[in-house]
């Protein structure tokens, strides 16, 4: 067997191995190796159709590999970045709010989320007042039936930005930075709610001895 034939057989083995890959980056790497081997073999044996095919596939696989590595890099950067919403503002719609207005109510169908610019807002059931520059309403997007879990009311007139869930879905799937932002935002909200729940449980446990003392005194 000559070295040219050996390269040809090696390229064939790489092509078969690449077809068995389950992840895209190893597939592209092995595909590039197979293209190079096939180019060498085809050029020495005069197999021009194979030479032409691999001349097309080699740059194609290289470009796709570069794009995928760039995507992974951006995802890693997004997972470590802060939760700034500045870049999302151009996709959102500005609207004014009035004191006493209910932006959404618990149990109703959720269609959008908000970003507070000015004014004062409160999550009614939890008695939590939102500061300016805060995202709210994203939990309805994650809810199985897309319903609101809390009521948001305006207690001082101001402005908010809104974005529909349809636009959120498009950004979620098209933009890895937003996908990671949204997952981190929802996770932080869930952990914050859990922390408040644990604090309330601890407060109730601490109050139980006092309640028991009062009950015994009343029954004595």
Secondary structure, DSSP 8 states (H G I E B T S, - for coil): --HHHHHHHHHHHHHHHHHT-SSHHHHHHHHHHHHHHHHHHHHHHT-HHHHHHHHHHHHHHHHHHHHHHHHHHHHHHHHHS----GGGGGGSEEEEE-TT-EEE-TTSB--EEEEEEEEEEEETTTTEEE-SS-EE-THHHHSTT-B-SS-EEEEEEEEEEEEEHHHHHHHHHH-HHHHHHHHHHHHHHHHHHHHHHHHHHHHHHHHHHHHHHHHHHHH-
